[in-house]
């Protein structure tokens, strides 16, 4: 067995991993104890990476060969396998014709924060240097662009000034717009350790939801959606009033404070408390803790960024740090947590519509001239390119004819999905470069280019603390898949002579050659890495930038000298004024919809969705609602509801939750049409959660407001139900999921997700106004292996009720229930428990909602790593003699839950709290 050091491919923490491989297969993964980002820790997602690389799964979900539709074929026609030379030549010819006829801005590139820096660099050079268009944007536009704009407006450069070590050194940690326990669990583990070492450390959390992160805070501020600017201005008002600002620092190192000071005078505690929906006393406490602390650190993410006022939110928080001198020193600073594994690297090479290589600005003529000379082209176009939402609108309007989508899934992740789908249908040519053929965007591809993915790629990534790590391959890419930079390079070499630009160099022999070119473009810039090399990264491990020539190490913290990369050398206060969310609630749309992450899933789930055990914690799509809101609408857990915004409708089951206040609802961002769809409601098809979200964008960052949409919720009258679940061969489970997708449109509502652990199962759930045609149900059941003479059957065609069951080796193997699905509540548990059915007899075919005597369902999995359920945890708590001083440790010693990745620890604490209260009573 071979061990290779590399990095995780999920969030921007940038955890190091050790990949174990044997015989061309990944057989295990563990945290790299030497990596300074995680010191050996991994979350539930990272610790199961090897399962997602299983060859049996890869063969089912991967794009393996170049494919292309005939030029005259419509999008309803199947693509045919082709070869690389033919596909690249076809693409180059089509690009050339389109550019010569309609100009370079008639083509566009939509790329991804999950690309490596080398991939990003070549695509940026291809678009801006060779094609001559700035129409290249990244899904980081949905993620980090407001953080970028906020840093640049205030501090002068897109450079997080803090580092992970500051979590250990802070006296106050202010978490806002981030459920860190779910979104960045390894950093949250570090925060937990910091609190153990320093009991005086205060944690403040501002969030509309009482998340696991909020529940553990010393002070929770349950602000109303979108009111962050008012909160920060109110805290600054109090710091001014109570003399907690640092006037000497402000005078020596900043500018623009006088104007901001006039503005924040109006943000009195009473007014801010009312605007934000919080207690005035809590606001005062937060401001005092933050301002009085010797070291206050802010951690923030999408709650600030995904907003029509995202840049203002970021700037207002940074204003607070500057005014109190909580920046440029250990334990302090505004620290934006990156949402994707290499969003930072993409920003470094300028892989967005308004950026240039080496943190240069597209609007700066001198910067454009520098890069044009460096690339050997006459010029780089001055006109800003289309950003993500604008890009797809331009495709829909016919302004952009060709769109090349790389390593991202806009048919799941973009807001206002009806617009996105219309755009993809209208485009003259859609190219999708993707590792996974299972995403919702792939069916729109006229050309599909198979790309390598984690464990196959080689290059670099940069994490949230500006640390560059090497990504190393351990297995070859399957089929004919190639690295992303190689595909872009080969295409550029084919296109250049057709455009008469053969002098532009794209003849790269290795990823290192690409990286060296990127490195040299940073000379003299704020992120100067000219002192780094692949050799240093290989020999000395991950390094932080800046790391200029002559340096022996990178820089942990920025701006310790009070000098900022602005024209004046001073940081700038931005006059931030609170603006409410664009998609406001009203009488017709009375609920505010928030979206966010699940603990064990990632983005569109193209990778995590292949690991069945990662569905154990949250098994199926749902919309979370507060209990009194449910009672007022006569809704029970599991009831289906129409969730409608001004743009579309999705049908989802209701989940009762104590995390949000009345008038607010929550849906996980991951649930696209791959997992939940149907015919929908009225004229609106259901394309997952982003059929609902708002395309309103921030005027500075152009980031859409994915976090706030006004919705109405009505009970769905869909009395006829259908559910099928079965164990499937590992070689077929995900092919079955893909094959089921067309059938989901036969129902008003349908969902399809995997389950299991050592074995893989799939559950298909549907509802409709009336019974669906028998032949449709039969085709679905056949995909689950429910056919033939071995099936136990009960059919009542008059009532459209049926129950079909397959038993193998004495245990349930497959179940299909139509019409009356009441027995599903225990049959699925019975199937998953793999218990013998010998004692059940006729119960198998009876519509009982009650499990057989003596059978206890396992319950919800809380610890995904060690497969520990809430039932087992509750039983263990009840069985304890008295109340141990450290109940959590006692529970962990008994069940081992929370002792691996630790992601479940906050939820364990919640269960313990409830159990202790019950025991005390």
Secondary structure, 3 states (H helix, E strand, C coil): CEEEEEECCCCCCCCEEEEEEECCEEEEEEECCCCCCCCCCCCCCHHHHHHHCCHHHHHHHECCCCEECCCCCCCCCCCEECCHHHHHHHHHHHHHHHHHHHCHHHEEEEECCCCCHHHHHHHHHHHHHHHCCCCEEEHHHHCCHHHHHHHHHHHCCCCCCCCCHHHHHCCEEEEECCCHHHHCHHHHHHHHHHHHHCCCCEEEEECCECCHHHHCCCEEECCCCCCHHHHHHHHHHHHHHCCCCCHHHHHHHEECHHHHHHHHCCCCHHHHHHHHCCCHHHHHHHHHHHHHCCCEEEEECHHHHCCCCHHHHHHHHHHHHHHCCCCCCCCCEEEECCCCCCHHHHHHCCCCCCEECCCEECCCHHHHHHHHHHHCCCCCCCCCCCCHHHHHHHHHHCCCCEEEEECCCHHHHCCCHHHHHHHHHHCCEEEEEECECCCCCHHHCCEEEEECCCCCCCEEEECCCCEEEEECCCCCCCCCCECHHHHHHHHHHHHHHHHCCCCCCCCCCCHHHHHHHHHHHCCCCCCCCCCCCHHHHHHHCCEECCCCCCCCCCCCCCCCCCCCCCCCCCEECCCCCCCCCCCCCCCCCCEEEEEECCCCCCCCCCCHHHCHHHHCCCCCCCEEECHHHHHHCCCCCCCEEEEECCCCEEEEEEEECCCECCCEEEEECCCECCCEECCCECCECCCEHHHCCCCCECCCCCCECCCCEEEEEEECCCCEEEEEEEEECCCCHHHHHHHHHHHHCCCCEEEEEEEECCCEEEEEEEEECCCCCHHHHHHHHHHCCCCCCCCEEEEECCCCEEEEEEEECCEEEEEEEEECCCCHHHHHHHHHHCCECCCCHHHHHCCCCCCCCCCCCCCCEEECCCCEEHHHHHHHHHCCCCCCCCHHHHHHHHHCCCCCCCCCHHHHHHHHHHHHHHHHC
